[in-house]
Amino acid sequence: MLGKIIGFVIGIALFKLPGAIIGVLVGHYIDKLSKKNKYAKLEHAETEIDTEEEISFKSLDPLTVNQYELVIKGSKLLENILKTRFSAEGKGLHEYTTSIENQLPQALTKKLRWIASVRNQFVHSNAIIDCPAEFFDAVTSCINQLKKIEI
């Protein structure tokens, strides 16, 4: 709308009625372009917004939360991202990672496998295990890196 108004005012000031008509047409075209750019920015911004599940995980305090909750939620979150965003296949984080490892940087693949190993130790071990201090940071880092990868 603003483009049409500006085009009309400039057109009328310079070329009277024909200028006003041309100004409105040019302004209309500029308004359409700005809407396309606005929607493109919104679509891009939506991909950067954290899901409710990610917000829930990132709001956990790794020092006070139940360690099992931290490990399970972090692993499930990564599994969900790999399955939905990358169409990973398999059962569990190790198999999901294997199915798409050609799409991932080697360091990220290694970190995902470490997270899967920690999760498996927690779930399948009879011994009481302490969650490694860097687990929360590793999961958060993986989430951020996975969101940056172009599909």
Protein Blocks (a to p, Z undefined) as FASTA:
>chain_A
ZZmmmmmmmmmmmnommlmmmmmmmmmmmmmmmmmmmmmmmmmmmmmpccfklmmmmmpc
fklmcfklmmmmmmmmmmmmmmmmnopacedjklmmmmmmmmpcfklmmmmmmmmmmmmm
mmmpmbdcdddfklmmmmmmmmmmmmmpcZZ
